[in-house]
Amino acid sequence: MALPQSAPRPQAETAPAPVAVARPRLPNAEAIVPYLQRIDEARWYSNFGPLLIELEQRLADRFARPTQVITVANATQALTLSLKAMDLPVGGAHVILPAWTFVATAHAVVQAGLKPWFVDVDPDTWMLDPAAVAALGPKLRDACAVIPVAPFGRMPDVDAWLAFRETTGLPVLLDAAAAFDTLADARLPSVVSLHATKVLGLGEGGFLATEDLALAARVRELTTFCFRGSRQSQAPGTNAKLSEYACAVGLAAMDGWPGERLRWMRAAQMLRIALIGRPQVRFQPGWGADWVTSVCTVGLPAGAAAHVTQVLREDGVDTRQWWDRGCHASPAFADCRREPLPATEALAASTLGLPFSIDMDAGEVARLAAALQRALA
Ligand SMILES: Cc1ncc(COP(=O)(O)O)c(C=O)c1O
C-alpha cells in the first residue's frame, strides 16, 4: 500500500543499522563444550586446574625462547601484580608511562602503591621512545620503573628497551595488552589482555609472559593470597586466578586461532583496499598485513578526529576514541606528575578508532569508505 505523501518514512527504510565500531566474537558453545566436559569429569573448577596448566603451556609455546606464562584475572591485575612482584620502593616512587595509553596502565601503577608519571610519546610511533625517556637525565632518579605500551598492538623496539634497562638500571614492564598477535619475545616482562574485545578473548583474562622465573613465581603467588605451599599468607596478596571455565573458553579460542587470525587479516585487507587512494587515512605500519589486532585506529589530518567522528555519525558509522584525550586527562590522574605532552594531545585530536570486526562485510566497508570520503572531502 502506498503511503500518503506526508507520512514519515518507516525507520528501517531511512536508517540502516549503524556500522558498529566493534563486534567481538568469542568461541561458540560447540567449540567450548569438549572442554566443559573435561571440567565435569575432573570436578576441578579453579585453583590451577588441568585446563589452566594446558592454556598456559599453549600460550608459552608461542614464544621462540623458553618463556613462563602466568594467567591472571585480567591484564590490569597482571600489570599491578607484576609491579608488586618487582619489589619497587612504594610510597613516593614514580613509574614512567606514556600519556597515550588506556587508563588501565595508570590504574595498575596506583594499585601497586606507586605514582604515575606521564611522559609524551613519539608522534610517529605513538609510543614512548627509550632515548627520550633516557634524556630526562638526572630526573630519572625519581623513577623506579618504566611501562612502555604497545599502542593498539604495535610492538615497540624490544632491543632498545633492553638497552635502556641495562644503561639506566630501571626495570621495564611492557604493557602489551592488545599485542596477543605481535608479542613473540618476552625478554621484557610483558602483559597481554584476553578481554572479549581483544583478538583472542576469553571474556575477562590476561597473562604475564616473562623469561624471569623468579618474577613469574612471585606473580603466581600474588594471584593466590601469597600462599607458599601452606594455608598461611606469607605476604599481602590477592585472588586473581582464572577459573577452569575461563580457561575452557581460552583453549577453544586457541584451537580456532589460526583460522580466526586469517579472518581478522581478511577484514583488515578489505578495509585497506577500500581506502586505497585516501592518504589522509594512515594505518599503523604493518596493521592487517604483518600483524592483527581487534581495533583499527588510524591517523587523520591534524585535528580532524572530531569532525570525522561527527560526519561518520551522521552517516550511521560508529567510531571510538579508544584512549579518549589520553590517560593523563582522566580526572583520576589529574594530580599526577607529567612532562609536556604535545604529541599525545595532537594524537588525541587526530587519531580515531574506525569500525572493525572479524566478520565485517563488504557493505559495511563500503559505507565506512563513503562516509570517510565525505568527511575528508
Ligand atoms: C593499553 C592497555 N593496557 C591495559 C588494558 C587492560 O586490559 P584488561 O581489560 O584485560 O584489564 C587495556 C585494555 O584494553 C589496554 O588497552
The ligand as an SDF file (V2000), in Angstrom:
LIG
                    3D

 16 16  0  0  0  0  0  0  0  0999 V2000
   46.9500   -0.4320   26.9020 C   0  0  0  0  0  0  0  0  0  0  0  0
   46.0570   -1.2650   27.7760 C   0  0  0  0  0  0  0  0  0  0  0  0
   46.5160   -1.6720   28.9670 N   0  0  0  0  0  0  0  0  0  0  0  0
   45.7690   -2.4290   29.7800 C   0  0  0  0  0  0  0  0  0  0  0  0
   44.4870   -2.8230   29.4260 C   0  0  0  0  0  0  0  0  0  0  0  0
   43.6590   -3.6000   30.4040 C   0  0  0  0  0  0  0  0  0  0  0  0
   43.2770   -4.8920   29.9900 O   0  0  0  0  0  0  0  0  0  0  0  0
   42.1650   -5.6710   30.7760 P   0  0  0  0  0  0  0  0  0  0  0  0
   40.8460   -5.1790   30.2730 O   0  0  0  0  0  0  0  0  0  0  0  0
   42.4040   -7.1120   30.4360 O   0  0  0  0  0  0  0  0  0  0  0  0
   42.3470   -5.3930   32.2160 O   0  0  0  0  0  0  0  0  0  0  0  0
   43.9730   -2.4370   28.1910 C   0  0  0  0  0  0  0  0  0  0  0  0
   42.6360   -2.8480   27.7860 C   0  0  0  0  0  0  0  0  0  0  0  0
   42.1670   -2.6090   26.7040 O   0  0  0  0  0  0  0  0  0  0  0  0
   44.7800   -1.6250   27.3520 C   0  0  0  0  0  0  0  0  0  0  0  0
   44.3340   -1.1990   26.1640 O   0  0  0  0  0  0  0  0  0  0  0  0
  1  2  1  0
  2  3  1  0
  2 15  2  0
  3  4  2  0
  4  5  1  0
  5  6  1  0
  5 12  2  0
  6  7  1  0
  7  8  1  0
  8  9  2  0
  8 10  1  0
  8 11  1  0
 12 13  1  0
 12 15  1  0
 13 14  2  0
 15 16  1  0
M  END
$$$$
